[in-house]
Amino acid sequence: MKTRDPIGQPGSILLVEDDPDAGEGLCQLLRSRGGFEVVREYDAEGALCRIGSGQQWDLLITDIELPGMSGLELLERARELMPGLPVAVMTGFPSVDYAVSALRGSAAEFLQKPVRAADLIAKAAALIQAGRADRAAGRETVLAIGAHPDDVEIGAAGTLLAHSGAGDTVAILTLTRGARGGDQAQRARESQQAADLIGARLFLDDLDDTHIAEGNPTIDIIEQVVAEIRPTVVYTHSLHDVHQDHRNTHRAAMVACRRVGRVYCFQSPSATIDYRPAYFVTIDDYIGCKLKVIGAFGSQATRDYLEPELITSTARYWSRYGNGTHAEPFEAVRDRGVAVPGAGGEQLAVSP
């Protein structure tokens, strides 16, 4: 029985295997029993040429042990060229380290050789189906990273609400519990309430407030979340900020999110005049909900920057660069893996 998508096209698989006998056997198996269209390359360089040619691949299956560039390095490069491409990595050398590296590199599956024929066909079919469904739905996986409770919500709650409303998966990583700004337990509860209002999954860590490092453990914490949810879009602090925690969160995120194709920086109340957004998200339908999200942080009610009038007027100001009456601004660090200048007045399209 051939494995085909709803419009009758077989799944297209790019197989990278340098062993002649193993490669031929896998090709025959995937073609004859799975009904897939399979193209085989012997090394990573050949595979990257195929991926960069513009053809749409449904699945990349690669051995880890390859001549020259390894399969894990190929995985990183392939995801830069084709974000969202499902990948399965194989090895004949059992190693927990290999599995961890593969998963951190966003491999969809880790396969131990010899792979049972039925398992290989089933996993390939499932990966192809899931990848096609995501492409058809245009879904995003969104990660917003903030130093303290309410950072993300002030800068990007409207945008996250728009993502959630569009059916995207949304997660928030807050690196501290805000001990310098109030009771940690209360601030944790407020963070969860705000995440629930947005429809986001909350990752709440416990780094030392006002002492967030730009290296580890901050990078490790962010990398663990990135490996788990595999975001297609990241929002985080700008480097143009007077608060050291915000700047260091930005620096750590740039390292931990280096494989994410789209990275944007939101404005915080402590942003400097050097903050220069290039993308603007219209949040007309979500400004009221954003105020409710901000209102969840009741312990911080005395903070001037949380006043509803200021939140609304700030969004009203930035709307001059968009199409509506309220907008959130973002600096563009990367857009689908391509560096973007820090100015230009473009609008980031997020469908409500």
VOGUDO-450809 format. One record per residue (C-alpha): residue number from 1; x, y, z. Coordinates in pm, 1 decimal. Example, Ala and Ser with C-alpha at 12.3 -4.5 7.8 and 13.67 -1.06 7.14 Angstrom:
<pt num="1" xx="1230.0" yy="-450.0" zz="780.0"/>
<pt num="2" xx="1367.0" yy="-106.0" zz="714.0"/>
***
This chain:
<pt num="1" xx="0.0" yy="0.0" zz="0.0"/>
<pt num="2" xx="151.8" yy="329.4" zz="-108.5"/>
<pt num="3" xx="182.6" yy="614.7" zz="141.2"/>
<pt num="4" xx="24.0" yy="923.6" zz="-15.4"/>
<pt num="5" xx="-106.0" yy="1257.0" zz="101.8"/>
<pt num="6" xx="-469.7" yy="1366.8" zz="51.7"/>
<pt num="7" xx="-406.3" yy="1486.6" zz="-305.3"/>
<pt num="8" xx="-245.6" yy="1157.8" zz="-406.6"/>
<pt num="9" xx="123.8" yy="1247.1" zz="-401.9"/>
<pt num="10" xx="365.4" yy="999.3" zz="-241.7"/>
<pt num="11" xx="590.8" yy="1122.9" zz="37.2"/>
<pt num="12" xx="929.6" yy="1248.8" zz="-84.9"/>
<pt num="13" xx="1223.5" yy="1133.8" zz="127.9"/>
<pt num="14" xx="1585.3" yy="1244.8" zz="107.2"/>
<pt num="15" xx="1799.8" yy="960.1" zz="243.1"/>
<pt num="16" xx="2163.9" yy="1023.4" zz="337.5"/>
<pt num="17" xx="2360.6" yy="701.2" zz="389.7"/>
<pt num="18" xx="2722.9" yy="646.1" zz="284.5"/>
<pt num="19" xx="2720.3" yy="266.9" zz="325.3"/>
<pt num="20" xx="2635.4" yy="123.1" zz="-21.5"/>
<pt num="21" xx="2454.5" yy="-191.1" zz="97.9"/>
<pt num="22" xx="2266.5" yy="-22.5" zz="382.9"/>
<pt num="23" xx="2165.5" yy="269.1" zz="161.2"/>
<pt num="24" xx="2036.9" yy="44.2" zz="-116.2"/>
<pt num="25" xx="1845.2" yy="-169.9" zz="130.1"/>
<pt num="26" xx="1675.8" yy="129.9" zz="289.8"/>
<pt num="27" xx="1585.1" yy="276.6" zz="-48.6"/>
<pt num="28" xx="1426.2" yy="-48.0" zz="-162.5"/>
<pt num="29" xx="1235.6" yy="-84.5" zz="162.4"/>
<pt num="30" xx="1100.0" yy="270.7" zz="161.3"/>
<pt num="31" xx="1002.8" yy="248.3" zz="-204.4"/>
<pt num="32" xx="854.1" yy="-99.7" zz="-221.4"/>
<pt num="33" xx="684.8" yy="-131.5" zz="116.0"/>
<pt num="34" xx="617.1" yy="232.3" zz="194.5"/>
<pt num="35" xx="545.4" yy="365.0" zz="-152.5"/>
<pt num="36" xx="765.5" yy="669.1" zz="-92.3"/>
<pt num="37" xx="967.1" yy="856.2" zz="-349.7"/>
<pt num="38" xx="1327.6" yy="828.7" zz="-230.0"/>
<pt num="39" xx="1640.2" yy="1012.8" zz="-342.0"/>
<pt num="40" xx="1965.4" yy="892.1" zz="-193.0"/>
<pt num="41" xx="2280.8" yy="1094.4" zz="-125.6"/>
<pt num="42" xx="2610.2" yy="962.8" zz="9.5"/>
<pt num="43" xx="2721.8" yy="1268.8" zz="207.5"/>
<pt num="44" xx="2595.1" yy="1586.6" zz="371.6"/>
<pt num="45" xx="2719.5" yy="1819.5" zz="99.6"/>
<pt num="46" xx="2514.1" yy="1641.4" zz="-163.3"/>
<pt num="47" xx="2211.0" yy="1647.1" zz="63.5"/>
<pt num="48" xx="2242.4" yy="2020.6" zz="123.7"/>
<pt num="49" xx="2255.3" yy="2082.6" zz="-249.9"/>
<pt num="50" xx="1930.6" yy="1887.6" zz="-286.3"/>
<pt num="51" xx="1763.6" yy="2076.9" zz="-0.9"/>
<pt num="52" xx="1881.7" yy="2411.1" zz="-132.6"/>
<pt num="53" xx="1753.9" yy="2340.1" zz="-482.9"/>
<pt num="54" xx="1404.0" yy="2455.0" zz="-396.1"/>
<pt num="55" xx="1234.6" yy="2112.9" zz="-410.2"/>
<pt num="56" xx="991.8" yy="2045.4" zz="-125.9"/>
<pt num="57" xx="1101.4" yy="1744.5" zz="78.8"/>
<pt num="58" xx="867.3" yy="1570.7" zz="320.4"/>
<pt num="59" xx="1134.5" yy="1398.5" zz="528.0"/>
<pt num="60" xx="1510.9" yy="1386.0" zz="572.0"/>
<pt num="61" xx="1657.0" yy="1057.0" zz="699.9"/>
<pt num="62" xx="2028.6" yy="1071.9" zz="771.1"/>
<pt num="63" xx="2293.9" yy="854.0" zz="928.4"/>
<pt num="64" xx="2499.3" yy="1025.9" zz="1197.5"/>
<pt num="65" xx="2833.7" yy="882.9" zz="1083.8"/>
<pt num="66" xx="2897.0" yy="1046.4" zz="745.0"/>
<pt num="67" xx="3218.6" yy="1141.2" zz="563.2"/>
<pt num="68" xx="3306.8" yy="1505.6" zz="622.1"/>
<pt num="69" xx="3012.2" yy="1680.4" zz="783.8"/>
<pt num="70" xx="2828.4" yy="1463.4" zz="1039.5"/>
<pt num="71" xx="2458.3" yy="1387.5" zz="1030.5"/>
<pt num="72" xx="2397.5" yy="1614.6" zz="1327.9"/>
<pt num="73" xx="2573.9" yy="1903.3" zz="1153.8"/>
<pt num="74" xx="2364.1" yy="1827.9" zz="846.4"/>
<pt num="75" xx="2053.5" yy="1846.6" zz="1064.9"/>
<pt num="76" xx="2141.8" yy="2200.1" zz="1175.3"/>
<pt num="77" xx="2217.1" yy="2319.6" zz="822.4"/>
<pt num="78" xx="1907.3" yy="2154.8" zz="677.0"/>
<pt num="79" xx="1680.3" yy="2328.0" zz="926.1"/>
<pt num="80" xx="1832.0" yy="2663.3" zz="829.8"/>
<pt num="81" xx="1757.8" yy="2599.5" zz="463.0"/>
<pt num="82" xx="1414.5" yy="2445.3" zz="513.6"/>
<pt num="83" xx="1255.7" yy="2534.8" zz="851.4"/>
<pt num="84" xx="1003.8" yy="2278.0" zz="966.5"/>
<pt num="85" xx="1152.8" yy="1989.9" zz="765.5"/>
<pt num="86" xx="1093.4" yy="1664.9" zz="959.5"/>
<pt num="87" xx="1422.2" yy="1485.0" zz="1025.9"/>
<pt num="88" xx="1510.9" yy="1137.6" zz="1151.1"/>
<pt num="89" xx="1869.4" yy="1051.5" zz="1244.0"/>
<pt num="90" xx="2006.0" yy="695.9" zz="1248.5"/>
<pt num="91" xx="2312.7" yy="535.4" zz="1401.7"/>
<pt num="92" xx="2451.1" yy="187.9" zz="1445.4"/>
<pt num="93" xx="2642.9" yy="295.7" zz="1755.6"/>
<pt num="94" xx="2413.7" yy="302.4" zz="2061.8"/>
<pt num="95" xx="2483.6" yy="616.6" zz="2262.8"/>
<pt num="96" xx="2272.1" yy="831.5" zz="2491.0"/>
<pt num="97" xx="2488.7" yy="1129.6" zz="2392.6"/>
<pt num="98" xx="2390.2" yy="1084.0" zz="2029.8"/>
<pt num="99" xx="2021.7" yy="1074.5" zz="2118.2"/>
<pt num="100" xx="2045.1" yy="1387.7" zz="2331.9"/>
<pt num="101" xx="2236.4" yy="1575.6" zz="2062.0"/>
<pt num="102" xx="1984.8" yy="1474.3" zz="1799.7"/>
<pt num="103" xx="1691.2" yy="1586.9" zz="2008.8"/>
<pt num="104" xx="1859.8" yy="1915.7" zz="2100.7"/>
<pt num="105" xx="1908.5" yy="1971.3" zz="1730.4"/>
<pt num="106" xx="1533.3" yy="1927.2" zz="1680.7"/>
<pt num="107" xx="1544.6" yy="1585.7" zz="1515.1"/>
<pt num="108" xx="1193.5" yy="1446.3" zz="1504.5"/>
<pt num="109" xx="1309.2" yy="1086.2" zz="1554.2"/>
<pt num="110" xx="1623.5" yy="904.5" zz="1665.8"/>
<pt num="111" xx="1650.6" yy="559.1" zz="1507.5"/>
<pt num="112" xx="1878.8" yy="282.0" zz="1630.9"/>
<pt num="113" xx="2015.9" yy="48.6" zz="1361.0"/>
<pt num="114" xx="1914.0" yy="-208.1" zz="1263.2"/>
<pt num="115" xx="1568.8" yy="-52.5" zz="1225.8"/>
<pt num="116" xx="1275.9" yy="-294.1" zz="1194.0"/>
<pt num="117" xx="1108.7" yy="-252.7" zz="855.1"/>
<pt num="118" xx="761.2" yy="-200.5" zz="998.9"/>
<pt num="119" xx="888.0" yy="58.3" zz="1248.4"/>
<pt num="120" xx="1073.7" yy="253.4" zz="980.2"/>
<pt num="121" xx="772.2" yy="265.3" zz="748.8"/>
<pt num="122" xx="536.0" yy="365.3" zz="1029.7"/>
<pt num="123" xx="763.3" yy="639.0" zz="1163.6"/>
<pt num="124" xx="834.8" yy="779.9" zz="817.8"/>
<pt num="125" xx="462.3" yy="792.1" zz="737.5"/>
<pt num="126" xx="381.2" yy="960.8" zz="1069.1"/>
<pt num="127" xx="653.3" yy="1223.6" zz="1028.1"/>
<pt num="128" xx="546.2" yy="1303.2" zz="672.9"/>
<pt num="129" xx="181.4" yy="1330.9" zz="771.7"/>
<pt num="130" xx="259.0" yy="1558.4" zz="1067.2"/>
<pt num="131" xx="488.3" yy="1779.8" zz="860.7"/>
<pt num="132" xx="233.8" yy="1820.5" zz="585.3"/>
<pt num="133" xx="-42.7" yy="1895.7" zz="832.0"/>
<pt num="134" xx="166.0" yy="2170.7" zz="991.4"/>
<pt num="135" xx="250.6" yy="2324.0" zz="655.4"/>
<pt num="136" xx="-111.4" yy="2309.1" zz="542.8"/>
<pt num="137" xx="-233.1" yy="2474.1" zz="860.1"/>
<pt num="138" xx="43.2" yy="2733.2" zz="858.3"/>
<pt num="139" xx="89.2" yy="2677.8" zz="1229.4"/>
<pt num="140" xx="370.0" yy="2837.3" zz="1423.8"/>
<pt num="141" xx="535.3" yy="2733.1" zz="1746.8"/>
<pt num="142" xx="604.7" yy="3052.9" zz="1938.8"/>
<pt num="143" xx="841.2" yy="3104.6" zz="2231.9"/>
<pt num="144" xx="856.0" yy="3433.2" zz="2424.6"/>
<pt num="145" xx="1151.3" yy="3471.2" zz="2663.4"/>
<pt num="146" xx="1154.9" yy="3722.8" zz="2947.3"/>
<pt num="147" xx="1377.9" yy="3791.0" zz="3245.6"/>
<pt num="148" xx="1104.9" yy="3863.4" zz="3502.2"/>
<pt num="149" xx="733.4" yy="3806.4" zz="3550.5"/>
<pt num="150" xx="538.0" yy="4060.0" zz="3336.5"/>
<pt num="151" xx="830.8" yy="4135.8" zz="3097.2"/>
<pt num="152" xx="694.3" yy="3926.9" zz="2811.6"/>
<pt num="153" xx="338.0" yy="4032.9" zz="2879.7"/>
<pt num="154" xx="418.4" yy="4405.0" zz="2866.5"/>
<pt num="155" xx="615.0" yy="4375.9" zz="2545.2"/>
<pt num="156" xx="429.1" yy="4110.0" zz="2348.3"/>
<pt num="157" xx="102.1" yy="3997.4" zz="2510.0"/>
<pt num="158" xx="-107.7" yy="4129.4" zz="2221.1"/>
<pt num="159" xx="106.3" yy="3948.3" zz="1966.6"/>
<pt num="160" xx="99.7" yy="3624.7" zz="2168.1"/>
<pt num="161" xx="-279.1" yy="3651.2" zz="2194.1"/>
<pt num="162" xx="-294.0" yy="3691.1" zz="1815.8"/>
<pt num="163" xx="-76.8" yy="3382.6" zz="1770.9"/>
<pt num="164" xx="-292.4" yy="3185.2" zz="2012.2"/>
<pt num="165" xx="-607.1" yy="3302.9" zz="1837.9"/>
<pt num="166" xx="-466.1" yy="3182.8" zz="1506.4"/>
<pt num="167" xx="-417.4" yy="2832.5" zz="1647.6"/>
<pt num="168" xx="-41.7" yy="2859.4" zz="1698.8"/>
<pt num="169" xx="130.6" yy="2689.8" zz="1990.7"/>
<pt num="170" xx="252.7" yy="2953.7" zz="2236.7"/>
<pt num="171" xx="499.4" yy="2916.4" zz="2525.5"/>
<pt num="172" xx="646.1" yy="3168.5" zz="2768.6"/>
<pt num="173" xx="981.5" yy="3120.5" zz="2941.8"/>
<pt num="174" xx="1034.7" yy="3349.1" zz="3242.6"/>
<pt num="175" xx="1383.5" yy="3312.9" zz="3384.5"/>
<pt num="176" xx="1328.9" yy="3447.7" zz="3738.1"/>
<pt num="177" xx="1042.6" yy="3461.7" zz="3987.0"/>
<pt num="178" xx="1093.5" yy="3833.5" zz="4043.8"/>
<pt num="179" xx="1215.1" yy="3818.7" zz="4403.3"/>
<pt num="180" xx="1329.4" yy="4181.8" zz="4394.0"/>
<pt num="181" xx="981.8" yy="4297.2" zz="4298.6"/>
<pt num="182" xx="769.1" yy="4109.2" zz="4551.5"/>
<pt num="183" xx="674.8" yy="3768.6" zz="4689.5"/>
<pt num="184" xx="804.8" yy="3495.0" zz="4460.6"/>
<pt num="185" xx="514.3" yy="3257.6" zz="4516.7"/>
<pt num="186" xx="260.3" yy="3528.7" zz="4440.6"/>
<pt num="187" xx="447.7" yy="3639.6" zz="4130.7"/>
<pt num="188" xx="461.9" yy="3278.7" zz="4012.6"/>
<pt num="189" xx="84.1" yy="3250.2" zz="4051.1"/>
<pt num="190" xx="37.0" yy="3575.3" zz="3861.1"/>
<pt num="191" xx="261.1" yy="3449.3" zz="3581.8"/>
<pt num="192" xx="54.6" yy="3133.6" zz="3549.9"/>
<pt num="193" xx="-269.9" yy="3330.2" zz="3547.6"/>
<pt num="194" xx="-136.8" yy="3556.3" zz="3271.8"/>
<pt num="195" xx="-20.0" yy="3254.9" zz="3068.8"/>
<pt num="196" xx="-363.9" yy="3095.5" zz="3106.3"/>
<pt num="197" xx="-530.5" yy="3412.0" zz="2975.4"/>
<pt num="198" xx="-300.8" yy="3407.4" zz="2672.4"/>
<pt num="199" xx="-343.7" yy="3034.6" zz="2617.9"/>
<pt num="200" xx="28.9" yy="2976.9" zz="2660.7"/>
<pt num="201" xx="237.0" yy="2710.1" zz="2828.4"/>
<pt num="202" xx="450.2" yy="2860.6" zz="3105.0"/>
<pt num="203" xx="810.6" yy="2764.2" zz="3178.8"/>
<pt num="204" xx="907.3" yy="2941.5" zz="3501.8"/>
<pt num="205" xx="1269.1" yy="2912.7" zz="3613.7"/>
<pt num="206" xx="1435.4" yy="3041.1" zz="3928.6"/>
<pt num="207" xx="1748.4" yy="3234.5" zz="3837.5"/>
<pt num="208" xx="1867.0" yy="3507.2" zz="4074.5"/>
<pt num="209" xx="1673.6" yy="3827.5" zz="4004.2"/>
<pt num="210" xx="1905.9" yy="4112.1" zz="3892.3"/>
<pt num="211" xx="2191.5" yy="3860.2" zz="3846.4"/>
<pt num="212" xx="2098.6" yy="3677.2" zz="3527.8"/>
<pt num="213" xx="2415.6" yy="3570.4" zz="3346.7"/>
<pt num="214" xx="2459.9" yy="3612.4" zz="2973.6"/>
<pt num="215" xx="2628.7" yy="3269.5" zz="2958.4"/>
<pt num="216" xx="2540.8" yy="2958.0" zz="3152.5"/>
<pt num="217" xx="2319.5" yy="2855.1" zz="3324.5"/>
<pt num="218" xx="2096.5" yy="3094.7" zz="3127.1"/>
<pt num="219" xx="2188.1" yy="2955.3" zz="2786.2"/>
<pt num="220" xx="2132.4" yy="2597.9" zz="2904.1"/>
<pt num="221" xx="1788.5" yy="2681.7" zz="3043.4"/>
<pt num="222" xx="1677.4" yy="2843.4" zz="2718.7"/>
<pt num="223" xx="1828.4" yy="2564.6" zz="2507.6"/>
<pt num="224" xx="1635.1" yy="2301.8" zz="2703.9"/>
<pt num="225" xx="1304.7" yy="2475.5" zz="2630.7"/>
<pt num="226" xx="1399.7" yy="2531.9" zz="2265.8"/>
<pt num="227" xx="1484.5" yy="2161.2" zz="2231.3"/>
<pt num="228" xx="1153.9" yy="2059.7" zz="2387.2"/>
<pt num="229" xx="912.9" yy="2280.3" zz="2191.5"/>
<pt num="230" xx="1115.4" yy="2352.4" zz="1872.2"/>
<pt num="231" xx="993.6" yy="2710.5" zz="1817.0"/>
<pt num="232" xx="959.6" yy="2859.1" zz="1471.2"/>
<pt num="233" xx="936.1" yy="3212.9" zz="1614.1"/>
<pt num="234" xx="1104.9" yy="3364.9" zz="1920.2"/>
<pt num="235" xx="1031.5" yy="3695.0" zz="2094.8"/>
<pt num="236" xx="1270.2" yy="3823.6" zz="2360.9"/>
<pt num="237" xx="1431.7" yy="4132.6" zz="2513.0"/>
<pt num="238" xx="1622.0" yy="4389.3" zz="2312.4"/>
<pt num="239" xx="1988.9" yy="4459.1" zz="2370.4"/>
<pt num="240" xx="1892.7" yy="4827.7" zz="2382.7"/>
<pt num="241" xx="1783.0" yy="4826.2" zz="2746.8"/>
<pt num="242" xx="1919.2" yy="4978.3" zz="3066.8"/>
<pt num="243" xx="1835.2" yy="4669.6" zz="3278.1"/>
<pt num="244" xx="2125.1" yy="4424.9" zz="3294.2"/>
<pt num="245" xx="1893.6" yy="4122.6" zz="3323.9"/>
<pt num="246" xx="1717.5" yy="4222.1" zz="3002.5"/>
<pt num="247" xx="2043.9" yy="4267.7" zz="2811.9"/>
<pt num="248" xx="2187.2" yy="3938.4" zz="2937.0"/>
<pt num="249" xx="1865.2" yy="3753.3" zz="2857.6"/>
<pt num="250" xx="1893.6" yy="3888.1" zz="2503.6"/>
<pt num="251" xx="2255.3" yy="3774.0" zz="2470.4"/>
<pt num="252" xx="2181.4" yy="3427.1" zz="2607.5"/>
<pt num="253" xx="1877.0" yy="3391.0" zz="2383.5"/>
<pt num="254" xx="2080.0" yy="3480.5" zz="2074.4"/>
<pt num="255" xx="2305.6" yy="3182.5" zz="2145.2"/>
<pt num="256" xx="2035.6" yy="2938.4" zz="2253.8"/>
<pt num="257" xx="1804.6" yy="3031.9" zz="1963.4"/>
<pt num="258" xx="2072.5" yy="3040.8" zz="1696.5"/>
<pt num="259" xx="1891.6" yy="2776.7" zz="1489.5"/>
<pt num="260" xx="1552.4" yy="2948.5" zz="1504.4"/>
<pt num="261" xx="1474.5" yy="3120.2" zz="1176.7"/>
<pt num="262" xx="1275.2" yy="3414.5" zz="1313.7"/>
<pt num="263" xx="1379.2" yy="3610.5" zz="1620.6"/>
<pt num="264" xx="1225.9" yy="3944.9" zz="1726.6"/>
<pt num="265" xx="1286.9" yy="4176.6" zz="2021.7"/>
<pt num="266" xx="1005.4" yy="4347.4" zz="2210.9"/>
<pt num="267" xx="1012.9" yy="4683.0" zz="2386.3"/>
<pt num="268" xx="1027.6" yy="4700.1" zz="2764.3"/>
<pt num="269" xx="970.5" yy="5004.0" zz="2989.5"/>
<pt num="270" xx="1349.2" yy="5024.7" zz="3038.3"/>
<pt num="271" xx="1433.4" yy="5026.1" zz="2665.2"/>
<pt num="272" xx="1669.9" yy="5301.9" zz="2553.2"/>
<pt num="273" xx="1627.0" yy="5551.6" zz="2269.4"/>
<pt num="274" xx="1838.6" yy="5315.4" zz="2058.4"/>
<pt num="275" xx="1547.3" yy="5070.0" zz="2043.3"/>
<pt num="276" xx="1451.4" yy="5083.6" zz="1675.7"/>
<pt num="277" xx="1170.1" yy="4849.5" zz="1574.6"/>
<pt num="278" xx="1122.8" yy="4742.0" zz="1214.6"/>
<pt num="279" xx="817.5" yy="4515.4" zz="1247.8"/>
<pt num="280" xx="479.6" yy="4605.7" zz="1394.5"/>
<pt num="281" xx="194.4" yy="4375.6" zz="1487.9"/>
<pt num="282" xx="-155.0" yy="4523.0" zz="1482.8"/>
<pt num="283" xx="-335.0" yy="4416.6" zz="1803.2"/>
<pt num="284" xx="-664.9" yy="4602.8" zz="1772.5"/>
<pt num="285" xx="-862.4" yy="4286.9" zz="1849.0"/>
<pt num="286" xx="-644.3" yy="4204.0" zz="2148.0"/>
<pt num="287" xx="-572.4" yy="4529.9" zz="2331.3"/>
<pt num="288" xx="-854.5" yy="4466.1" zz="2578.5"/>
<pt num="289" xx="-729.6" yy="4113.7" zz="2645.8"/>
<pt num="290" xx="-375.3" yy="4245.8" zz="2684.4"/>
<pt num="291" xx="-494.6" yy="4479.1" zz="2960.1"/>
<pt num="292" xx="-652.5" yy="4179.1" zz="3136.2"/>
<pt num="293" xx="-324.9" yy="3990.0" zz="3106.6"/>
<pt num="294" xx="-133.7" yy="4285.4" zz="3253.5"/>
<pt num="295" xx="-398.5" yy="4311.2" zz="3523.9"/>
<pt num="296" xx="-309.5" yy="3960.1" zz="3638.8"/>
<pt num="297" xx="6.9" yy="4104.4" zz="3793.0"/>
<pt num="298" xx="-181.2" yy="4264.1" zz="4080.7"/>
<pt num="299" xx="119.0" yy="4267.5" zz="4312.8"/>
<pt num="300" xx="285.3" yy="4514.8" zz="4074.5"/>
<pt num="301" xx="-15.5" yy="4748.1" zz="4047.9"/>
<pt num="302" xx="182.3" yy="5043.7" zz="4184.8"/>
<pt num="303" xx="428.5" yy="5028.8" zz="3893.6"/>
<pt num="304" xx="366.8" yy="5324.9" zz="3662.1"/>
<pt num="305" xx="458.3" yy="5125.5" zz="3351.3"/>
<pt num="306" xx="168.7" yy="4884.6" zz="3416.0"/>
<pt num="307" xx="-97.2" yy="5154.4" zz="3410.0"/>
<pt num="308" xx="-364.2" yy="5065.3" zz="3150.2"/>
<pt num="309" xx="-360.9" yy="5415.5" zz="3007.0"/>
<pt num="310" xx="14.5" yy="5397.8" zz="2941.3"/>
<pt num="311" xx="-10.6" yy="5048.7" zz="2790.0"/>
<pt num="312" xx="-290.7" yy="5163.8" zz="2560.8"/>
<pt num="313" xx="-130.2" yy="5492.5" zz="2460.3"/>
<pt num="314" xx="200.2" yy="5319.8" zz="2382.6"/>
<pt num="315" xx="21.2" yy="5074.7" zz="2153.4"/>
<pt num="316" xx="-168.7" yy="5366.3" zz="2001.7"/>
<pt num="317" xx="158.4" yy="5544.8" zz="1925.1"/>
<pt num="318" xx="315.9" yy="5245.9" zz="1749.5"/>
<pt num="319" xx="3.8" yy="5196.5" zz="1536.5"/>
<pt num="320" xx="122.5" yy="5486.1" zz="1320.1"/>
<pt num="321" xx="348.5" yy="5231.0" zz="1149.4"/>
<pt num="322" xx="74.6" yy="4971.8" zz="1102.0"/>
<pt num="323" xx="-275.8" yy="4940.8" zz="966.3"/>
<pt num="324" xx="-486.9" yy="4964.4" zz="1280.9"/>
<pt num="325" xx="-519.2" yy="5171.5" zz="1594.8"/>
<pt num="326" xx="-299.5" yy="4967.2" zz="1833.2"/>
<pt num="327" xx="28.5" yy="4787.3" zz="1764.7"/>
<pt num="328" xx="328.6" yy="4625.5" zz="1930.8"/>
<pt num="329" xx="678.9" yy="4701.9" zz="1796.6"/>
<pt num="330" xx="964.2" yy="4455.2" zz="1740.1"/>
<pt num="331" xx="1325.8" yy="4477.8" zz="1637.1"/>
<pt num="332" xx="1406.3" yy="4206.8" zz="1381.9"/>
<pt num="333" xx="1714.6" yy="4000.3" zz="1457.7"/>
<pt num="334" xx="1645.0" yy="3726.4" zz="1201.9"/>
<pt num="335" xx="1364.0" yy="3661.1" zz="958.4"/>
<pt num="336" xx="1366.1" yy="3299.5" zz="835.7"/>
<pt num="337" xx="1737.2" yy="3280.4" zz="896.9"/>
<pt num="338" xx="1825.2" yy="3596.7" zz="702.2"/>
<pt num="339" xx="1963.2" yy="3902.4" zz="880.4"/>
<pt num="340" xx="1726.4" yy="4197.4" zz="855.6"/>
<pt num="341" xx="1831.1" yy="4564.5" zz="886.0"/>
<pt num="342" xx="1716.9" yy="4737.4" zz="1203.4"/>
<pt num="343" xx="1486.7" yy="4979.8" zz="1024.8"/>
<pt num="344" xx="1237.5" yy="4983.1" zz="744.1"/>
<pt num="345" xx="889.4" yy="5012.0" zz="889.8"/>
<pt num="346" xx="774.2" yy="4669.4" zz="768.5"/>
<pt num="347" xx="474.4" yy="4501.6" zz="925.5"/>
<pt num="348" xx="493.7" yy="4156.5" zz="1076.5"/>
<pt num="349" xx="191.5" yy="3961.4" zz="959.6"/>
<pt num="350" xx="15.6" yy="3771.7" zz="1235.5"/>
<pt num="351" xx="-333.4" yy="3665.0" zz="1142.5"/>
<pt num="352" xx="-587.7" yy="3715.0" zz="1419.6"/>
***
